[in-house]
Amino acid sequence: MFKTNVGGIDRILRIVAGLALLAAFFLLPDASYRVVLLIGIVPLLTGLFSTCPLYTLLGLNTCPVKG
């Protein structure tokens, strides 16, 4: 499907950041800025699937294995 271009540490940081943003979305009281925290879906998905469309566009790769 997509090329793997997200390495180990990068992947872990993305998953942790995504989960933290989504947890904040659900735990914070109702506020207008709270919807912005849904951006946590992006790093979570890119970490889980080990692929980042932006990395592909920029020609970056943090994955040590070619794939």
mmCIF file of the C-alpha atoms, coordinates in Angstrom:
data_MODEL
# 
_entry.id   MODEL 
# 
loop_
_atom_site.group_PDB 
_atom_site.id 
_atom_site.type_symbol 
_atom_site.label_atom_id 
_atom_site.label_alt_id 
_atom_site.label_comp_id 
_atom_site.label_asym_id 
_atom_site.label_entity_id 
_atom_site.label_seq_id 
_atom_site.pdbx_PDB_ins_code 
_atom_site.Cartn_x 
_atom_site.Cartn_y 
_atom_site.Cartn_z 
_atom_site.occupancy 
_atom_site.B_iso_or_equiv 
_atom_site.pdbx_formal_charge 
_atom_site.auth_seq_id 
_atom_site.auth_comp_id 
_atom_site.auth_asym_id 
_atom_site.auth_atom_id 
_atom_site.pdbx_PDB_model_num 
ATOM 1  C CA . MET A 1 1  ? 0.000   0.000  0.000  1.00 0.00 ? 1  MET A CA 1 
ATOM 2  C CA . PHE A 1 2  ? 2.234   2.836  1.272  1.00 0.00 ? 2  PHE A CA 1 
ATOM 3  C CA . LYS A 1 3  ? 5.992   2.789  1.735  1.00 0.00 ? 3  LYS A CA 1 
ATOM 4  C CA . THR A 1 4  ? 7.191   2.495  5.313  1.00 0.00 ? 4  THR A CA 1 
ATOM 5  C CA . ASN A 1 5  ? 9.050   5.727  6.064  1.00 0.00 ? 5  ASN A CA 1 
ATOM 6  C CA . VAL A 1 6  ? 8.618   6.181  9.826  1.00 0.00 ? 6  VAL A CA 1 
ATOM 7  C CA . GLY A 1 7  ? 11.269  4.569  12.041 1.00 0.00 ? 7  GLY A CA 1 
ATOM 8  C CA . GLY A 1 8  ? 11.111  3.187  15.584 1.00 0.00 ? 8  GLY A CA 1 
ATOM 9  C CA . ILE A 1 9  ? 11.653  6.231  17.810 1.00 0.00 ? 9  ILE A CA 1 
ATOM 10 C CA . ASP A 1 10 ? 9.708   8.487  15.448 1.00 0.00 ? 10 ASP A CA 1 
ATOM 11 C CA . ARG A 1 11 ? 6.858   5.981  15.458 1.00 0.00 ? 11 ARG A CA 1 
ATOM 12 C CA . ILE A 1 12 ? 6.731   5.737  19.260 1.00 0.00 ? 12 ILE A CA 1 
ATOM 13 C CA . LEU A 1 13 ? 6.780   9.531  19.648 1.00 0.00 ? 13 LEU A CA 1 
ATOM 14 C CA . ARG A 1 14 ? 3.942   9.911  17.139 1.00 0.00 ? 14 ARG A CA 1 
ATOM 15 C CA . ILE A 1 15 ? 1.788   7.320  18.902 1.00 0.00 ? 15 ILE A CA 1 
ATOM 16 C CA . VAL A 1 16 ? 2.407   8.847  22.335 1.00 0.00 ? 16 VAL A CA 1 
ATOM 17 C CA . ALA A 1 17 ? 1.731   12.387 21.072 1.00 0.00 ? 17 ALA A CA 1 
ATOM 18 C CA . GLY A 1 18 ? -1.441  11.266 19.295 1.00 0.00 ? 18 GLY A CA 1 
ATOM 19 C CA . LEU A 1 19 ? -2.746  9.450  22.346 1.00 0.00 ? 19 LEU A CA 1 
ATOM 20 C CA . ALA A 1 20 ? -1.920  12.423 24.592 1.00 0.00 ? 20 ALA A CA 1 
ATOM 21 C CA . LEU A 1 21 ? -3.787  14.864 22.352 1.00 0.00 ? 21 LEU A CA 1 
ATOM 22 C CA . LEU A 1 22 ? -6.801  12.584 22.093 1.00 0.00 ? 22 LEU A CA 1 
ATOM 23 C CA . ALA A 1 23 ? -6.797  11.986 25.858 1.00 0.00 ? 23 ALA A CA 1 
ATOM 24 C CA . ALA A 1 24 ? -6.739  15.750 26.403 1.00 0.00 ? 24 ALA A CA 1 
ATOM 25 C CA . PHE A 1 25 ? -9.679  16.081 24.016 1.00 0.00 ? 25 PHE A CA 1 
ATOM 26 C CA . PHE A 1 26 ? -11.763 13.690 26.102 1.00 0.00 ? 26 PHE A CA 1 
ATOM 27 C CA . LEU A 1 27 ? -10.576 14.855 29.538 1.00 0.00 ? 27 LEU A CA 1 
ATOM 28 C CA . LEU A 1 28 ? -10.731 18.640 29.193 1.00 0.00 ? 28 LEU A CA 1 
ATOM 29 C CA . PRO A 1 29 ? -13.962 20.383 30.037 1.00 0.00 ? 29 PRO A CA 1 
ATOM 30 C CA . ASP A 1 30 ? -16.000 21.785 27.187 1.00 0.00 ? 30 ASP A CA 1 
ATOM 31 C CA . ALA A 1 31 ? -14.120 24.615 25.538 1.00 0.00 ? 31 ALA A CA 1 
ATOM 32 C CA . SER A 1 32 ? -14.052 25.977 22.016 1.00 0.00 ? 32 SER A CA 1 
ATOM 33 C CA . TYR A 1 33 ? -10.359 25.173 21.459 1.00 0.00 ? 33 TYR A CA 1 
ATOM 34 C CA . ARG A 1 34 ? -10.858 21.537 22.450 1.00 0.00 ? 34 ARG A CA 1 
ATOM 35 C CA . VAL A 1 35 ? -11.716 20.532 18.872 1.00 0.00 ? 35 VAL A CA 1 
ATOM 36 C CA . VAL A 1 36 ? -8.158  21.423 17.832 1.00 0.00 ? 36 VAL A CA 1 
ATOM 37 C CA . LEU A 1 37 ? -6.945  18.476 19.906 1.00 0.00 ? 37 LEU A CA 1 
ATOM 38 C CA . LEU A 1 38 ? -8.518  16.118 17.372 1.00 0.00 ? 38 LEU A CA 1 
ATOM 39 C CA . ILE A 1 39 ? -5.383  16.736 15.293 1.00 0.00 ? 39 ILE A CA 1 
ATOM 40 C CA . GLY A 1 40 ? -3.983  13.936 17.486 1.00 0.00 ? 40 GLY A CA 1 
ATOM 41 C CA . ILE A 1 41 ? -5.609  11.491 15.071 1.00 0.00 ? 41 ILE A CA 1 
ATOM 42 C CA . VAL A 1 42 ? -2.960  12.335 12.444 1.00 0.00 ? 42 VAL A CA 1 
ATOM 43 C CA . PRO A 1 43 ? 0.199   11.429 14.398 1.00 0.00 ? 43 PRO A CA 1 
ATOM 44 C CA . LEU A 1 44 ? -1.565  8.406  15.888 1.00 0.00 ? 44 LEU A CA 1 
ATOM 45 C CA . LEU A 1 45 ? -2.454  6.986  12.483 1.00 0.00 ? 45 LEU A CA 1 
ATOM 46 C CA . THR A 1 46 ? 0.907   7.789  10.906 1.00 0.00 ? 46 THR A CA 1 
ATOM 47 C CA . GLY A 1 47 ? 2.604   6.083  13.850 1.00 0.00 ? 47 GLY A CA 1 
ATOM 48 C CA . LEU A 1 48 ? 0.379   3.020  13.737 1.00 0.00 ? 48 LEU A CA 1 
ATOM 49 C CA . PHE A 1 49 ? 0.755   2.569  9.964  1.00 0.00 ? 49 PHE A CA 1 
ATOM 50 C CA . SER A 1 50 ? 4.467   3.553  9.917  1.00 0.00 ? 50 SER A CA 1 
ATOM 51 C CA . THR A 1 51 ? 3.946   5.831  6.955  1.00 0.00 ? 51 THR A CA 1 
ATOM 52 C CA . CYS A 1 52 ? 3.747   9.602  6.672  1.00 0.00 ? 52 CYS A CA 1 
ATOM 53 C CA . PRO A 1 53 ? 2.451   11.280 3.507  1.00 0.00 ? 53 PRO A CA 1 
ATOM 54 C CA . LEU A 1 54 ? 4.343   14.484 4.334  1.00 0.00 ? 54 LEU A CA 1 
ATOM 55 C CA . TYR A 1 55 ? 7.608   12.536 4.646  1.00 0.00 ? 55 TYR A CA 1 
ATOM 56 C CA . THR A 1 56 ? 6.900   11.067 1.199  1.00 0.00 ? 56 THR A CA 1 
ATOM 57 C CA . LEU A 1 57 ? 6.398   14.525 -0.308 1.00 0.00 ? 57 LEU A CA 1 
ATOM 58 C CA . LEU A 1 58 ? 9.568   15.854 1.310  1.00 0.00 ? 58 LEU A CA 1 
ATOM 59 C CA . GLY A 1 59 ? 11.630  12.744 0.531  1.00 0.00 ? 59 GLY A CA 1 
ATOM 60 C CA . LEU A 1 60 ? 12.336  12.000 4.205  1.00 0.00 ? 60 LEU A CA 1 
ATOM 61 C CA . ASN A 1 61 ? 12.710  8.553  5.724  1.00 0.00 ? 61 ASN A CA 1 
ATOM 62 C CA . THR A 1 62 ? 13.448  7.690  9.371  1.00 0.00 ? 62 THR A CA 1 
ATOM 63 C CA . CYS A 1 63 ? 13.012  3.948  8.879  1.00 0.00 ? 63 CYS A CA 1 
ATOM 64 C CA . PRO A 1 64 ? 16.353  2.105  8.788  1.00 0.00 ? 64 PRO A CA 1 
ATOM 65 C CA . VAL A 1 65 ? 14.893  -0.804 6.749  1.00 0.00 ? 65 VAL A CA 1 
ATOM 66 C CA . LYS A 1 66 ? 14.064  -0.272 3.096  1.00 0.00 ? 66 LYS A CA 1 
ATOM 67 C CA . GLY A 1 67 ? 10.397  -1.078 2.551  1.00 0.00 ? 67 GLY A CA 1 
# 
